[in-house]
């Protein structure tokens, strides 16, 4: 989120999360599984009841039928030291898969829950919300959305799995869960640039090798300084423009006053300062004094999150309609990436603020005045 998460970026809720080798392993691996059947005569008596041991079960494990409005499967292993996953096959049948500790992997869990098993707390992304003022009435992100297992001896191998273990070390998957259709050459090993859809937020996975080829935040700030050193001018007000070194368009930057703030005409790409010339009375559109093109105008700001960049060139393009600046290759890359939207839609969005791109191609080439062209 442009390197900034409103209204805060701290603790387990951050705009990005670094996976590291733990002091001691906490990964798990599959050990054994059971098929559990419930007699029809027991259904009523089991409702809202917790069992320490049920002799009707076909296994020696300790199970409980837990009725929950948010969980589709009623079975769980009561042993809090035992990781397990339960799958509902039908109303009267479930499969319990037990897991054992794996000293060769580290596990990291991602989800909406603030419970301790979640390492990376993820909230719904609201397109264009740069202040954190907008609220989500009902989140679509699962409380325990997914988990990642990293090989402790080979950090290049990180595998992603659906759902996560809760504080009781259980995972429940209902009969309506999404199935996995195996496709040739398909793998759950994360690769640099993999997008992870959490149904409410989309995460970008960057590998260590990939980030080494990306620019640093210091490099991006240096590019801003170089552009400002060229003293771009507003052709109307004849004043010098200053590209702000800030994270979002809404954050205050005391070093840049209103007259210095650059704006871009999204239909033609000319960069100017704020002025009232050419404003249409019936809309917010303005006529560009340079080329007389009518269209919307928006504040311009550098996209400062390095992980979204695909090269380290100069910021010569901006996304339409948010005005975030980036390199040509970066802007064109994200304009051609379909990000999940809702349950069955896809949109190309600005990676820095999640605003859906407008029109085709969804970006504009920046045209500065004077010696910065």
ChimeraX attribute file (.defattr): number of C-alpha atoms within 10 A of each C-alpha:
attribute: neighborCount
match mode: 1-to-1
recipient: residues
	/A:1	23
	/A:2	22
	/A:3	19
	/A:4	20
	/A:5	20
	/A:6	14
	/A:7	10
	/A:8	12
	/A:9	13
	/A:10	9
	/A:11	9
	/A:12	16
	/A:13	17
	/A:14	18
	/A:15	20
	/A:16	19
	/A:17	13
	/A:18	6
	/A:19	16
	/A:20	11
	/A:21	14
	/A:22	12
	/A:23	7
	/A:24	11
	/A:25	17
	/A:26	15
	/A:27	20
	/A:28	20
	/A:29	15
	/A:30	14
	/A:31	11
	/A:32	11
	/A:33	15
	/A:34	16
	/A:35	15
	/A:36	20
	/A:37	15
	/A:38	16
	/A:39	10
	/A:40	9
	/A:41	8
	/A:42	10
	/A:43	12
	/A:44	9
	/A:45	8
	/A:46	16
	/A:47	12
	/A:48	12
	/A:49	11
	/A:50	14
	/A:51	12
	/A:52	11
	/A:53	13
	/A:54	15
	/A:55	9
	/A:56	11
	/A:57	16
	/A:58	12
	/A:59	14
	/A:60	10
	/A:61	16
	/A:62	15
	/A:63	21
	/A:64	18
	/A:65	20
	/A:66	18
	/A:67	16
	/A:68	10
	/A:69	6
	/A:70	8
	/A:71	13
	/A:72	18
	/A:73	25
	/A:74	22
	/A:75	25
	/A:76	21
	/A:77	24
	/A:78	21
	/A:79	15
	/A:80	11
	/A:81	11
	/A:82	15
	/A:83	23
	/A:84	26
	/A:85	23
	/A:86	24
	/A:87	22
	/A:88	21
	/A:89	16
	/A:90	12
	/A:91	15
	/A:92	12
	/A:93	15
	/A:94	22
	/A:95	19
	/A:96	23
	/A:97	19
	/A:98	20
	/A:99	18
	/A:100	15
	/A:101	16
	/A:102	14
	/A:103	14
	/A:104	17
	/A:105	25
	/A:106	22
	/A:107	22
	/A:108	21
	/A:109	22
	/A:110	24
	/A:111	23
	/A:112	20
	/A:113	19
	/A:114	15
	/A:115	13
	/A:116	12
	/A:117	18
	/A:118	24
	/A:119	20
	/A:120	24
	/A:121	22
	/A:122	27
	/A:123	22
	/A:124	17
	/A:125	21
	/A:126	17
	/A:127	14
	/A:128	18
	/A:129	17
	/A:130	22
	/A:131	15
	/A:132	13
	/A:133	9
	/A:134	12
	/A:135	11
	/A:136	11
	/A:137	6
	/A:138	7
	/A:139	14
	/A:140	16
	/A:141	18
	/A:142	18
	/A:143	21
	/A:144	23
	/A:145	22
	/A:146	19
	/A:147	21
	/A:148	23
	/A:149	21
	/A:150	25
	/A:151	19
	/A:152	19
	/A:153	10
	/A:154	10
	/A:155	14
	/A:156	16
	/A:157	16
	/A:158	20
	/A:159	16
	/A:160	18
	/A:161	13
	/A:162	14
	/A:163	20
	/A:164	25
	/A:165	19
	/A:166	18
	/A:167	12
	/A:168	16
	/A:169	19
	/A:170	21
	/A:171	24
	/A:172	22
	/A:173	21
	/A:174	17
	/A:175	14
	/A:176	9
	/A:177	11
	/A:178	9
	/A:179	7
	/A:180	6
	/A:181	7
	/A:182	8
	/A:183	7
	/A:184	6
	/A:185	5
	/A:186	8
	/A:187	11
	/A:188	11
	/A:189	15
	/A:190	19
	/A:191	16
	/A:192	14
	/A:193	15
	/A:194	13
	/A:195	16
	/A:196	16
	/A:197	15
	/A:198	21
	/A:199	17
	/A:200	19
	/A:201	19
	/A:202	18
	/A:203	14
	/A:204	15
	/A:205	16
	/A:206	19
	/A:207	19
	/A:208	10
	/A:209	10
	/A:210	14
	/A:211	16
	/A:212	11
	/A:213	13
	/A:214	17
	/A:215	19
	/A:216	17
	/A:217	14
	/A:218	11
	/A:219	15
	/A:220	22
	/A:221	17
	/A:222	13
	/A:223	17
	/A:224	20
	/A:225	15
	/A:226	13
	/A:227	20
	/A:228	16
	/A:229	12
	/A:230	17
	/A:231	18
	/A:232	25
	/A:233	22
	/A:234	24
	/A:235	17
	/A:236	14
	/A:237	12
	/A:238	11
	/A:239	15
	/A:240	18
	/A:241	27
	/A:242	24
	/A:243	22
	/A:244	24
	/A:245	18
	/A:246	20
	/A:247	21
	/A:248	26
	/A:249	20
	/A:250	12
	/A:251	10
	/A:252	12
	/A:253	13
	/A:254	9
	/A:255	11
	/A:256	16
	/A:257	12
	/A:258	11
	/A:259	15
	/A:260	20
	/A:261	19
	/A:262	24
	/A:263	22
	/A:264	28
	/A:265	27
	/A:266	28
	/A:267	19
	/A:268	19
	/A:269	21
	/A:270	23
	/A:271	27
	/A:272	31
	/A:273	24
	/A:274	20
	/A:275	13
	/A:276	9
	/A:277	11
	/A:278	14
	/A:279	16
	/A:280	13
	/A:281	8
	/A:282	6
	/A:283	9
	/A:284	10
	/A:285	18
	/A:286	20
	/A:287	18
	/A:288	24
	/A:289	14
	/A:290	12
	/A:291	9
	/A:292	11
	/A:293	18
	/A:294	18
	/A:295	17
	/A:296	19
	/A:297	25
	/A:298	19
	/A:299	20
	/A:300	23
	/A:301	25
	/A:302	25
	/A:303	30
	/A:304	28
	/A:305	21
	/A:306	19
	/A:307	23
	/A:308	25
	/A:309	24
	/A:310	22
	/A:311	15
	/A:312	19
	/A:313	16
	/A:314	16
	/A:315	22
	/A:316	18
	/A:317	22
	/A:318	29
	/A:319	29
	/A:320	28
	/A:321	25
	/A:322	25
	/A:323	24
	/A:324	26
	/A:325	27
	/A:326	28
	/A:327	21
	/A:328	22
	/A:329	18
	/A:330	20
	/A:331	27
	/A:332	19
	/A:333	14
	/A:334	21
	/A:335	23
	/A:336	13
	/A:337	14
	/A:338	12
	/A:339	21
	/A:340	20
	/A:341	17
	/A:342	12
	/A:343	9
	/A:344	6
	/A:345	9
	/A:346	13
	/A:347	18
	/A:348	21
	/A:349	27
	/A:350	31
	/A:351	24
	/A:352	25
	/A:353	22
	/A:354	22
	/A:355	20
	/A:356	22
	/A:357	19
	/A:358	17
	/A:359	10
	/A:360	9
	/A:361	14
	/A:362	21
	/A:363	27
	/A:364	25
	/A:365	21
	/A:366	20
	/A:367	17
	/A:368	23
	/A:369	17
	/A:370	12
	/A:371	11
	/A:372	14
	/A:373	11
